[in-house]
Amino acid sequence: MEQPAPKRSSQAILDLDGLELLDRDDLIATIKRMVNGGVSLSFHGKRTAMEIARKVRPRVTRRISDLHVGTPEEQSQNLLIEGENLQAMVTLYKYRGQVDLIVADPPYNTGQYFRYNDRWDHDPNDPELGALVTLEDGSRHTKWMKAMLPRLQLMKAMLKPQGVVAVCIDDNELFNLGLMMDEVFGEENRIAIINWQKTYAPKRSNHVSSATEYVLVYSKDLSLTKTRRLERTEEMNARFTNIDGDPEGDWRVGDLAAQEKRDRTIYAIQSPFSGTLHYPESEYDFSGHVSTPTRHWSGLSKDEIKSLLENWGSKYVEKDLKDGRGKALILAGSKVSLTGYDPEQDPTVLAARKRAQAVYQKGIAGKAPWPRLIFSDDRQKREGFGRPAVKRHLKHIAQGRVPWTFWADENYGVPPEIGSTSWPHAESGHSQSGLNELDEIVGKGHNFQTVKPLKLMKKIIQLWCPPNGLVMDPYAGSGTTGHAVLELNKISGANRRFILIEQGRPDNGDKYARTLTWQRLHNAITGERRDQNGDLKKTAEPLGGGFEFRALTTQIDAKTVLTMKKDELIDVVITSHWQSGSRNAPNLVRIDDPRFTYLVGKNERDEPYFIIWNNGAGPVGQLDKDSYNIVLQDAKKAELKQPYHVYARYELYQSKNVRFYKIPDKILAHLGLNENSDPFNDEGEN
């Protein structure tokens, strides 16, 4: 019998003509995966792309003081970095394993913005931007994947163990990106493929009009990741009322029955209002036929249900109705049976109804709340003649909501996991609203057409970044992610931080990290907006906060460090320092004060940082008894406490109060460079 051919992906297996492009190791690895029956992601240059991140050199980072916003403490919380994102992530070595959420909006490879330099295959530090990759370029998908793969690797390295990455994409590279993320992060760590509605007006098309784009969400380790709830909406809370004056507060009717069959919790309940028998799956019609059980009473024990029923004024007993179920909860004295029974002719039911209606009226008058187990109205709007239900109090419901899968309804319960999810524009915004938001905050004429809406970014941040977490965006664009963080902090009192990386369009002479991106963040923080004359005026509520502006410059090595001017070296220390042992990345506040000789900064615990200079200016000096005394004087003037963090060329004097950092060795180590041989990040993660 002929066996069916195995399924193949166009990117998973190369055609025979493409095999000659693979080197020996790639070819062997590909064939092994094919033989073992796995899906293999192969493309020309993949092996080189996997090694690129290890070849990228960290850069000198310069703080551009004229572009900082906020107080020094506020500046230290957030970063806007001007530079190429692969180089920037390598330079941000102190943040490896420190980021809670990465939001990325890479170029969509539509033949408009994406550029690729073929020399990057061998030297990723080559400064040329490369040519525009057009739609007619037969290798455009391969070039895009070669550019994305090392960046995905570094994104993974930047994340905490429980961290999450969310990458925006359209259908041009959706499948290729998904395969790469499966490989880098692992298919088992995929959280969601989110469809978000980018437009509410269909475009002309010969086939199907595209109205959605996608966000691929992956965890570094799904077992450690928490997906948070979204804020409840006013519409959701409006479903809760308190018409009976319940001291527990607002409530709504909830189903007492749940799906599945559990014999011990399937029995009849007789209503004190109507005398009707209610089973978990249906109301009984006294025809003699009992329906097949499909549901059970849930959330309350039988004793609890009996007690709550008696709160309506009548005593209940258990009785075997010979219905093949558990003993029913029946009004004491009722002659109920499966056939030949009319509740309206049962004196016990009529007396129970009178007592139950009295309890009902007390609730309406606000004199006494109804029992937790209630009976809804029937189709004739008769009070209490419907199905048994329970009160669901708002205060006892988790104050939040989960993002629902596309086919789910909120009454179906919380899904165990998030799969392919659809977010309508009412919740996630749409492309035009993103443009409108940018126009409103910086004015028109920015010529920026691809702007994600604030709603989309805020929703992602709410779900996967804790209130005190760190968000990174390596494709910052107009700064929507930073704006979203600032707005959420203002609204909720959270203390999230951001790192934004943006190179701009230097090929067009537009470094918009320091124009458009900076302007948006500045205006959001200050509340300034452009008026009809183009002048900035404070017309909106300031969001508050601040950020540092840093620019990547030359490659860094030992010689570069030792020949730096004082101001340059201070910037490098402030931006690269992290605490050895704890892998802690403190936010250092730079101190520029002529009163101090060596003091250059402090951390959040008010511990001072010093750089020893010969004659106060340079070159780098040594820590000896004389320079240590000056350190003590600086610390006393600044009212800062031990330990004293001291950078110097040599340590000739030791003190238990000093944590010493040798220049250039420790600076290079803090940038991921080996202190002796100087290769980048030998232990780095691929």
C-alpha positions in Angstrom: 0.0 0.0 0.0 1.4 3.4 -1.0 2.3 5.6 2.0 1.3 9.3 1.9 4.1 11.8 1.4 5.1 13.7 4.6 3.8 17.3 4.8 6.5 19.8 3.9 6.8 23.6 4.6 8.2 25.8 1.8 10.7 27.2 4.3 11.2 23.9 6.2 13.0 22.0 3.4 15.1 23.4 0.6 14.6 22.3 -3.0 17.4 20.4 -4.6 18.8 23.5 -6.3 19.2 25.2 -3.0 21.2 22.4 -1.4 24.4 23.5 -3.1 24.2 26.8 -1.1 24.5 25.0 2.2 27.8 24.4 3.9 28.7 20.9 5.1 27.5 21.3 8.7 24.2 22.9 7.7 23.6 20.1 5.1 24.3 17.4 7.7 22.1 19.1 10.3 19.2 19.5 7.8 19.3 15.9 6.6 19.4 14.6 10.2 16.3 16.6 11.1 14.6 15.3 8.0 15.4 11.7 8.7 14.2 12.1 12.3 10.9 13.4 11.1 11.1 16.9 12.5 10.4 20.2 10.9 13.6 21.9 9.9 13.9 25.6 9.3 16.6 26.1 6.6 17.6 29.0 4.5 20.7 30.2 2.8 23.0 31.9 5.3 21.2 30.6 8.4 24.4 29.3 10.1 26.1 32.7 9.7 23.0 34.5 10.9 23.0 32.4 14.1 26.6 33.5 14.8 26.1 37.2 14.0 25.1 38.3 17.5 28.4 37.0 18.9 30.4 39.1 16.4 28.7 42.4 17.1 30.9 44.7 19.2 29.4 46.8 22.0 29.5 50.6 21.5 30.4 53.6 23.5 27.2 55.2 24.7 27.1 59.0 25.0 24.5 60.7 27.2 23.1 63.7 25.3 22.2 66.0 28.1 20.3 68.5 26.0 17.8 65.7 25.1 17.2 64.4 28.7 13.7 64.9 30.1 12.8 65.1 33.7 14.8 65.3 37.0 18.0 63.2 37.2 16.1 60.6 39.2 13.3 60.4 36.6 15.9 60.3 33.8 17.6 57.3 35.3 14.3 55.2 35.1 13.9 55.2 31.2 16.2 55.1 28.2 15.8 56.3 24.6 18.8 55.1 22.6 19.7 56.3 19.2 21.5 53.6 17.2 21.2 50.3 15.4 19.2 47.8 17.6 21.5 44.8 17.3 24.5 46.9 18.4 22.3 48.5 21.1 21.1 45.2 22.6 24.7 44.0 22.7 25.8 47.2 24.4 23.0 46.9 27.0 24.8 43.8 28.5 23.9 45.0 32.0 20.2 44.4 31.2 20.7 40.7 30.1 18.1 38.7 31.8 16.5 41.8 33.3 13.7 42.6 30.9 10.1 41.6 31.6 8.5 42.3 28.2 9.9 43.0 24.8 7.5 44.6 22.3 8.9 44.6 18.7 7.4 46.1 15.5 10.0 45.1 12.9 9.8 46.2 9.2 7.2 44.2 7.4 9.2 43.6 4.3 6.7 45.3 2.0 9.4 46.8 -0.3 9.3 50.2 1.3 11.6 50.4 4.4 13.6 47.3 4.9 17.3 47.5 4.0 20.0 44.8 4.0 23.8 45.0 3.6 25.2 41.7 2.3 28.5 42.5 4.1 26.7 42.0 7.4 26.8 38.2 6.7 30.6 38.4 7.5 30.9 41.7 9.4 27.8 42.8 11.3 29.7 45.9 12.4 29.9 47.2 8.9 28.4 50.8 9.1 26.7 50.8 5.7 22.9 50.5 5.8 22.6 48.5 2.6 20.2 48.7 -0.3 16.4 48.8 -0.1 15.0 45.3 -0.4 12.3 45.6 -3.1 9.4 43.3 -3.7 11.1 42.1 -6.9 14.1 40.8 -4.9 13.9 37.0 -5.1 15.9 36.7 -1.9 14.0 39.3 0.1 12.5 36.7 2.5 15.9 35.2 3.2 17.4 38.6 3.8 14.6 39.5 6.2 15.1 36.2 8.1 18.9 36.7 8.3 18.3 40.1 9.8 15.6 38.9 12.3 17.2 35.7 13.6 20.1 37.3 15.5 17.8 40.0 16.9 15.4 37.3 18.1 18.3 35.6 19.8 19.3 38.7 21.6 15.7 39.5 22.6 15.6 36.1 24.3 18.9 36.8 26.1 17.5 40.1 27.4 14.4 38.6 28.9 14.0 37.4 32.5 13.3 33.7 32.8 9.6 34.5 33.0 9.8 37.2 30.4 7.6 37.6 27.3 8.3 38.9 23.8 5.5 40.2 21.5 6.3 40.7 17.9 4.0 42.6 15.5 3.8 41.4 11.9 1.6 41.2 8.9 1.1 38.3 6.5 4.2 39.1 4.4 6.5 37.4 6.9 4.0 35.8 9.4 4.9 32.2 8.6 8.6 32.8 8.5 8.6 34.7 11.7 6.5 32.0 13.4 9.0 29.3 12.4 11.9 31.3 13.6 10.3 32.1 17.0 9.4 28.4 17.3 13.0 27.6 16.9 14.5 30.4 19.1 11.9 30.3 21.9 10.4 26.8 21.5 7.0 26.0 20.2 6.1 24.9 23.8 6.6 28.5 24.9 4.2 30.0 22.4 1.5 32.0 24.4 -0.7 33.4 21.6 -1.1 34.4 18.0 -3.1 37.5 18.4 -5.2 38.9 15.5 -5.8 42.6 16.1 -8.2 44.6 13.9 -6.1 47.3 12.2 -8.9 48.9 10.2 -12.7 49.2 10.4 -13.2 50.0 6.7 -12.6 47.3 4.1 -10.2 48.1 1.3 -10.9 47.3 -2.3 -9.7 43.8 -3.1 -10.2 41.2 -5.8 -10.4 38.5 -3.2 -10.4 39.1 0.6 -9.8 42.5 2.2 -7.2 42.4 4.9 -8.5 43.9 8.1 -6.1 42.4 10.7 -2.5 42.1 11.6 -0.8 39.8 14.1 1.1 39.8 17.3 3.2 36.6 18.0 3.6 36.2 21.8 6.2 33.9 23.2 7.6 33.3 26.7 11.2 32.5 27.6 9.8 29.8 29.9 6.0 29.3 29.9 6.0 27.5 33.2 7.2 30.6 34.9 5.2 33.2 33.0 2.0 34.9 34.3 -0.6 36.4 32.0 -2.3 39.1 33.9 -5.9 40.3 33.7 -7.1 43.3 31.9 -9.0 46.0 33.7 -12.7 45.5 33.9 -14.8 47.8 31.7 -17.7 50.0 32.9 -20.0 47.9 30.7 -18.9 44.8 32.5 -19.4 46.3 35.9 -22.8 47.7 34.9 -24.2 44.1 34.8 -23.9 44.1 38.6 -26.6 45.7 40.8 -27.8 45.6 44.4 -31.6 45.8 44.3 -32.0 44.0 47.6 -29.5 46.0 49.6 -27.1 43.1 50.0 -24.3 44.2 52.5 -21.8 42.2 50.3 -22.4 44.8 47.6 -23.3 44.7 43.9 -24.0 41.3 42.4 -25.4 39.5 39.3 -27.1 36.2 38.7 -24.8 33.3 38.1 -25.5 29.7 37.0 -25.8 27.2 39.8 -25.2 24.3 37.3 -22.0 23.5 35.5 -21.1 21.3 32.5 -20.3 17.6 32.8 -22.1 14.8 34.6 -21.2 14.1 38.3 -23.7 11.6 39.8 -23.4 12.7 43.4 -24.4 16.3 42.6 -27.3 15.5 40.2 -30.7 15.7 41.9 -33.9 17.7 41.8 -34.6 21.0 43.7 -38.2 22.0 44.3 -38.8 25.8 44.0 -40.4 27.5 47.0 -42.1 29.9 44.5 -43.5 27.6 41.9 -43.3 24.1 43.3 -41.6 23.0 40.1 -38.7 20.5 40.1 -35.5 21.7 38.7 -32.7 19.5 37.6 -29.2 20.8 36.7 -29.9 20.5 33.0 -33.5 21.6 32.8 -36.9 22.3 34.5 -39.0 19.1 34.9 -42.5 19.1 33.2 -44.0 16.2 35.2 -44.4 14.1 32.1 -42.8 11.0 33.7 -39.7 11.3 31.5 -36.5 12.5 33.2 -33.9 13.9 30.7 -30.4 12.5 30.4 -28.1 14.2 32.8 -25.5 16.5 31.2 -24.8 18.9 34.1 -24.4 19.0 37.8 -25.0 21.4 40.7 -21.7 23.2 41.2 -20.1 25.5 43.8 -22.3 24.7 46.7 -22.6 21.5 48.7 -26.0 19.8 49.1 -26.2 20.9 52.8 -25.4 24.5 51.8 -28.1 24.4 49.1 -30.6 23.0 51.6 -29.8 25.7 54.1 -30.1 28.5 51.5 -33.5 27.1 50.3 -34.8 27.2 53.9 -33.9 30.9 54.1 -36.9 31.5 51.8 -39.1 30.6 54.8 -39.9 26.8 54.4 -38.3 23.6 55.7 -36.8 21.2 53.2 -36.2 17.4 53.3 -34.4 14.9 51.1 -36.7 12.5 49.2 -36.1 9.7 46.7 -38.3 10.4 43.7 -37.3 7.2 41.9 -35.9 9.2 39.1 -32.5 7.5 38.9 -30.8 10.5 40.5 -29.7 11.4 44.0 -32.3 12.2 46.7 -34.2 15.4 45.8 -34.5 18.5 48.0 -38.3 18.8 48.5 -40.5 21.1 50.5 -41.4 19.3 53.7 -45.0 18.0 53.4 -45.2 18.4 49.6 -46.8 15.5 47.8 -44.7 16.0 44.7 -44.2 13.0 42.3 -42.9 12.5 38.8 -46.4 12.1 37.3 -50.0 13.2 38.1 -48.8 16.2 40.1 -49.9 19.8 39.9 -48.0 22.3 42.1 -50.9 24.7 42.0 -53.0 22.1 43.9 -50.4 21.4 46.6 -51.2 23.4 49.8 -47.5 23.0 50.9 -46.4 24.8 47.7 -49.0 27.6 48.1 -47.9 28.2 51.7 -44.2 28.1 50.8 -44.9 30.6 47.9 -46.5 33.1 50.3 -43.5 32.9 52.7 -41.0 33.2 49.8 -42.7 36.2 48.3 -42.6 37.9 51.7 -38.8 37.4 51.8 -38.7 38.7 48.2 -40.6 41.9 49.1 -38.3 42.6 52.1 -35.4 42.5 49.7 -37.1 45.0 47.4 -37.8 47.3 50.3 -34.2 47.0 51.4 -35.1 45.6 54.8 -33.3 42.2 54.4 -31.2 40.9 51.5 -32.3 37.8 49.6 -30.5 34.5 50.3 -27.5 33.7 48.2 -29.5 31.1 46.3 -32.2 32.8 44.4 -34.8 32.0 41.8 -34.9 34.0 38.6 -38.0 35.2 36.8 -39.7 33.0 34.2 -40.7 33.9 30.6 -43.9 35.4 31.9 -41.9 37.7 34.1 -43.3 36.0 37.3 -40.9 36.8 40.1 -39.1 33.7 41.4 -40.8 31.3 39.0 -37.6 30.7 37.0 -34.5 28.5 37.5 -32.4 28.4 40.7 -29.2 30.5 40.5 -26.6 32.1 42.8 -25.5 35.6 43.5 -22.1 36.4 42.1 -20.8 39.4 44.0 -18.5 41.8 42.3 -16.1 42.1 45.2 -15.5 38.3 45.1 -14.9 38.2 41.4 -11.3 38.7 40.2 -10.9 42.3 39.4 -9.9 41.8 35.9 -10.7 40.0 32.7 -8.7 37.7 30.5 -8.3 38.1 26.8 -10.7 35.6 25.3 -10.1 33.2 22.4 -11.9 34.0 19.2 -14.8 31.6 19.6 -15.3 32.0 23.4 -17.9 33.9 25.2 -17.3 35.3 28.7 -20.1 33.2 30.2 -18.2 30.0 29.2 -15.6 30.5 32.0 -11.9 31.3 32.0 -10.0 29.4 29.2 -7.1 27.4 30.5 -4.7 28.9 27.9 -4.7 31.7 25.3 -4.5 30.4 21.8 -5.3 32.3 18.6 -7.0 35.5 19.9 -9.0 38.2 18.2 -9.0 41.8 19.4 -11.5 44.1 17.8 -10.5 47.7 17.2 -12.7 48.9 20.0 -10.3 47.3 22.5 -7.0 47.4 20.6 -7.3 50.5 18.5 -6.6 50.6 14.7 -3.9 52.0 12.4 -5.8 55.2 11.8 -6.2 55.9 15.5 -2.4 55.4 15.9 -1.8 58.1 13.3 -4.4 60.4 14.9 -2.7 60.0 18.3 0.7 60.9 16.8 -0.8 63.9 15.0 -2.4 65.1 18.2 0.7 64.9 20.3 3.4 66.2 17.9 1.4 67.9 15.1 1.0 66.9 11.5 3.7 66.8 8.9 5.8 64.0 10.5 5.4 61.8 7.4 5.2 58.7 9.6 2.6 56.3 8.3 3.1 53.0 10.3 2.0 53.8 13.9 0.6 51.2 16.3 -2.3 52.5 18.4 -1.8 53.2 22.1 -4.6 50.7 23.0 -2.8 47.8 21.4 0.5 48.5 23.2 -1.2 49.3 26.6 -3.1 46.0 26.3 0.1 44.0 25.7 1.9 45.7 28.5 -1.0 45.2 31.0 -1.0 41.5 30.2 2.7 40.7 30.3 4.6 43.3 32.3 4.2 43.6 36.1 3.5 47.1 37.5 7.2 47.5 38.4 8.5 45.8 35.3 10.9 46.8 32.5 9.6 47.0 28.9 12.0 47.1 25.9 11.2 48.1 22.3 14.1 47.6 19.8 12.1 49.1 16.9 10.7 52.1 18.8 9.5 54.1 15.8 7.4 57.0 16.9 7.7 55.9 20.6 4.2 54.4 21.1 5.5 51.8 23.5 7.2 54.4 25.8 4.1 56.6 25.6 1.9 53.6 26.6 4.2 52.9 29.6 4.0 56.6 30.8 0.2 56.6 30.4 -0.3 53.3 32.3 1.9 54.6 35.1 -0.1 57.8 35.3 -3.5 56.0 35.3 -2.7 53.1 37.6 0.1 54.4 39.8 2.4 51.7 38.4 6.2 52.1 38.1 7.0 50.4 34.8 10.2 51.5 33.0 11.1 51.4 29.3 14.1 51.1 27.0 13.5 52.3 23.5 15.9 51.8 20.6 15.6 53.7 17.3 18.0 54.3 14.5 15.7 56.4 12.4 16.1 56.8 8.7 19.7 58.1 8.3 19.6 57.2 4.6 17.0 60.0 4.3 18.9 62.3 6.7 16.3 61.7 9.3 17.5 60.5 12.8 14.0 60.7 14.2 15.1 59.1 17.5 16.0 62.7 18.4 13.2 64.3 16.5 9.9 62.5 16.2 10.4 59.8 18.9 11.9 62.3 21.4 9.2 64.9 20.7 6.4 62.5 21.3 7.8 61.3 24.6 8.7 64.8 25.7 5.2 66.1 24.9 3.5 63.2 26.6 5.6 63.8 29.8 5.1 67.6 29.8 1.6 67.9 28.4 2.8 70.2 25.7 1.0 70.2 22.3 1.5 72.2 19.1 -1.1 74.9 18.4 -2.3 76.1 15.0 0.8 78.1 14.6 3.1 75.2 15.4 4.1 76.5 18.8 4.3 74.2 21.8 1.9 75.0 24.6 0.9 73.1 27.7 -2.7 72.1 26.9 -2.9 68.5 28.0 -2.4 66.8 31.4 1.2 65.9 31.9 1.9 62.2 32.3 5.1 62.9 34.3 8.3 60.8 34.3 11.4 61.3 32.3 14.2 59.6 30.3 17.8 59.7 29.3 18.8 60.1 25.7 21.8 58.1 24.7 23.6 57.8 21.4 25.8 54.8 20.3 29.1 56.0 18.9 32.3 54.0 18.2 33.2 50.4 19.0 34.7 49.9 22.4 37.8 48.1 23.4 40.6 48.5 26.0 42.4 51.2 24.1 39.3 53.2 23.5 38.5 53.1 27.3 42.0 54.3 28.3 42.0 57.1 25.8 38.6 58.5 26.7 38.1 62.0 28.0 36.7 62.3 31.5 33.1 63.1 30.4 33.1 60.2 27.9 34.3 57.7 30.5 31.7 58.9 33.1 29.0 58.2 30.5 30.3 54.7 29.9 30.5 53.9 33.6 27.0 55.3 34.3 25.4 53.4 31.4 27.3 50.0 31.7 27.7 49.4 35.4 26.0 46.4 37.0 26.6 44.7 40.3 28.7 41.6 40.1 27.4 38.5 41.9 23.7 39.6 42.1 23.4 40.4 38.4 21.7 43.5 39.5 21.4 46.4 37.0 21.1 49.5 39.1 19.9 52.8 37.6 22.8 55.2 38.3 22.1 58.9 38.6 24.9 61.0 37.1 26.2 63.8 39.4 27.7 66.8 37.7 28.8 69.2 40.4 32.1 71.2 40.5 32.3 70.8 44.3 33.3 67.1 43.8 36.7 65.9 42.6 36.0 62.2 41.9 32.3 61.7 42.6 30.3 61.0 39.3 27.1 59.3 40.3 25.0 57.4 42.9 22.6 54.4 42.9 19.1 54.0 44.3 20.5 53.2 47.8 22.5 56.5 47.9 25.8 54.7 47.4 28.4 56.9 45.6 30.4 56.1 42.5 33.8 57.6 41.8 36.3 57.7 39.0 39.9 58.5 40.0 41.6 61.0 37.7 45.1 62.4 37.8 45.0 66.1 38.6 41.2 65.9 38.5 41.0 65.8 34.7 43.0 62.8 33.3 44.3 60.4 32.4 42.8 57.7 34.7 44.6 57.6 38.0 45.1 55.1 40.8 43.4 54.5 44.2 46.0 55.3 46.8 45.8 56.8 50.3 45.6 60.4 49.0 42.9 59.7 46.4 41.0 57.7 49.0 40.9 60.7 51.4 39.4 62.8 48.5 36.8 60.0 48.0 35.9 60.4 51.7 35.6 64.1 51.4 33.4 63.9 48.3 31.1 61.4 50.0 30.8 63.5 53.1 29.9 66.6 51.1 27.2 64.7 49.1 25.9 63.0 52.3 26.2 59.6 50.6 26.9 56.3 52.5 29.2 53.3 52.2 30.2 51.3 50.3 32.1 53.5 48.0 32.2 52.2 44.4 35.6 53.3 43.0 36.8 53.0 39.4 40.6 53.5 38.8 43.5 52.1 36.8 45.2 50.5 39.8 44.3 49.8 43.5 47.3 50.6 45.7 45.2 51.3 48.8 42.5 48.9 50.1 39.6 49.5 52.4 36.7 47.5 53.5 34.5 50.5 52.6 35.5 50.3 49.0 34.3 48.2 46.1 37.0 48.5 43.5 36.6 48.3 39.7 39.7 48.2 37.6 39.8 50.3 34.4 39.5 49.1 31.6 39.0 45.5 32.7 35.8 45.9 34.7 34.2 48.2 32.2 34.8 45.7 29.4 33.4 42.9 31.6 30.3 45.0 32.2 29.9 45.2 28.5 30.2 41.5 28.0 33.8 41.6 26.9 36.3 39.1 28.3 38.7 41.0 30.7 41.8 39.3 29.3 41.4 38.3 25.6 38.6 40.8 24.8 36.3 38.5 22.6 32.7 39.4 23.0 30.6 37.5 25.4 32.2 34.0 25.2 29.5 32.6 27.5 26.7 34.3 25.6 23.5 32.6 24.7 22.7 31.6 21.1 
